[in-house]
Amino acid sequence: MKLLMKLGIKPKTYAQQKAMWGFIYVLPWLIGFIFFFFIPLMSSIRYSLSSIQANANGMIIDFIGIGNYVEALTVNTSFNRSLIESIVDMVVNVPLIVIFSLFLAVLLNQKFFGRSLARAVFFLPVILASGVILSLESTSLIQAVNEQNAGNSVVISFELQKIMLQSGVSETIVMYLTGAVDRIYEIVSLSGVQILIFLAGIQNISPQLYEASKMEGATGYESFWKITFPMVSPLIFTNLIYTIIDSFSRNTLTDLIRETGFTQFNFGLSSAMAWIYFLCIAIILLISTFLISKRIFYHE
Amino acid sequence: MVFAKLLSIEIWKKWLWSFVRYTLIIGLSFVILYPILQKISTAIKHKSDLYSPIVIWIPQNYSFDNFKQVIQIMDYWVTLLNTFALSSMTTLLTAISCALAGYGFARLKFKGSNLLFAGVILTILVPPTTILIPIYLNLKDFTLMGIIPLLTGKSVNLLNSYWPFILTSLTANSLKAGLYIFIFRQFFRGIPKEIEEAAYIDGAGIGKTFTRIMLPNAIPALITVTIFSFVWQWNDSFYTTTYLTSSKVMSTQLSSLPYNLAIQLEGGATSKVDPFYQSMVQDTGILLAMLPLIIIYLFVQRYFVESIERTGIVG
């Protein structure tokens, strides 16, 4: 402050100071944003619209219009398939993960013996199921063989399938649910962060609401649908967005984009793929925001 | 009286629910713990037990051969030290820079700060794959807007060094940094304004208010961000395999473990190695890579769960 005064700058009001310091606090991020996000983002658009020749003297970038996009969508053999695969995976998994984590958060919030132990176990996937461990896990041969030998998961969901079909549940729903039972490990391991978010939300609901409804004679089932569910509905939205982004952070398409870029050195095509991919995510996010945001209940 | 209680449907319902709840929780806990138990059991087996039909969980011949092998192939202790250094460094820098940015966005509003915050949201939404190639090329010939070539005559190659990690985490743009800024901002917004004003009236400047008053109040958010950032950096293979191709950190060593094993056993041909044995060694490798995290988690999990409940990611 004294230094500024010496330099002939007048002392500022509290609000002005705050604004100035605010800019200084945000500055490191802003520099990083420009250098490691914004400029790369712009060059990525440029690359995606050009053909790139790399040689000893550097890179030659020729503008070729939307050629790379056309190539990605029509010529490349695996792009369309990977793209659709990852979108279908997302559409199948995201509702399951969100519902499952809400259910578990409600369960873990109840008082029972061994609750803290159960919580510790359920948040373990946040730590373990990320990055390289998850990708190696899926290729573990020993585990695959052991599961084959045990064979129980298949049998159980088969029986379940039979029972549900006989009781007249629609076939698509049955397939979806039994599929979920078979993929239970995947779903559990992807829902750690979501459980945490829901749990935080549930604990913020004031206990008076539950007390009052209990006095009026509401059952646990009713109080879930009339109190817990509306109160956490903003978090359902948060979790939905988080799960969509999370599910897009690693899949076959990401691998394909990287491979095209770093082993075939086709930077232009790779950037075009990445942009198509981002546009798909953006559209999905917009649709889900549109569908969900009307139904959210905000308690203010 | 006792009979009436025993017959009342309420009690039965309570017991039934409690039973269902335990079944579910124990079952799901088993699903989560199963791969870890499996790995422990595989890791302490001797090679000869692999094909033995009577061995499922408890091995007949215990051995630490797998561990010895993996520790040697992965150069485990050096790798552990490197990974630890890298993760704690990025965690520290990320926590500082994200806390500053989060506070700036939450409390020190200036012209255009909302627009910049939209930028933060954009960094969360755009998948890292989209901008990977330009960043890679940029780091390969790092010029810092032409300043470095002016001084030394040519650009520097920052790949295969820790510099990409230092620079991105120093400027709050490392792995998932947007999410951390968001958490901090939400948390700082939840702290009453009066505390801040009181500190100001007592003569504290904005810097002092931040470090002495706001930061100590934000410990839950700090813990959450620290743990997430440490763990995700530890497990990250996306950036480490791009920036640090030949350096010894956990995730690169882990993903190249099968090849290294093959080289050691058969002189290079992956196909000749017994795939079961390879898988066994790999499982041991994963176990060893996870072990430090699990140990840390055992110590901090209580604070972690408690803190996240109070972080107010709630929105």
Interface residues (C-beta under 8 A of the other chain):
Chain A: M1 Y14 Q17 K18 A19 M20 W21 G22 F23 I24 Y25 V26 P28 W29 L30 I31 G32 F33 F35 F36 F37 F38 I39 P40 L41 S43 S44 Y47 M59 L104 L107 Q110 F112 S116 A118 R119 A120 V121 F122 F123 L124 P125 V126 I127 L128 S130 G131 V132 I133 S135 L136 E137 S140 L141 I142 Q143 V145 N146 N149 I184 Y185 V188 S189 L196 I197 L199 A200 G201 Q203 N204 P234 L235 T238 I245 F248 S249 R250 T254 I257 R258 G261 F262 F267 S270 S271 A274 W275 Y277 F278 I281 A282 L285
Chain B: S18 R21 Y22 L24 I25 L28 S29 V31 I32 L33 Y34 P35 I36 Q38 T42 I56 S97 C98 L100 A101 Y103 G104 F105 R107 L108 K109 F110 K111 S113 L116 G119 V120 L122 T123 I124 L125 V126 P127 P128 T129 T130 I131 L132 I133 P134 I135 Y136 L137 N138 L167 T168 L170 T171 A172 N173 I181 Y200 G205 I206 G207 F210 F228 V231 W232 N235 D236 S237 F238 T242 M250 S251 L254 S255 P275 F276 Q278 S279 M280 Q282 D283 I286 A289 M290 L293 I294 Y297 Q301 R302 F304 V305 I308 E309 R310 T311 G312 I313 V314 G315
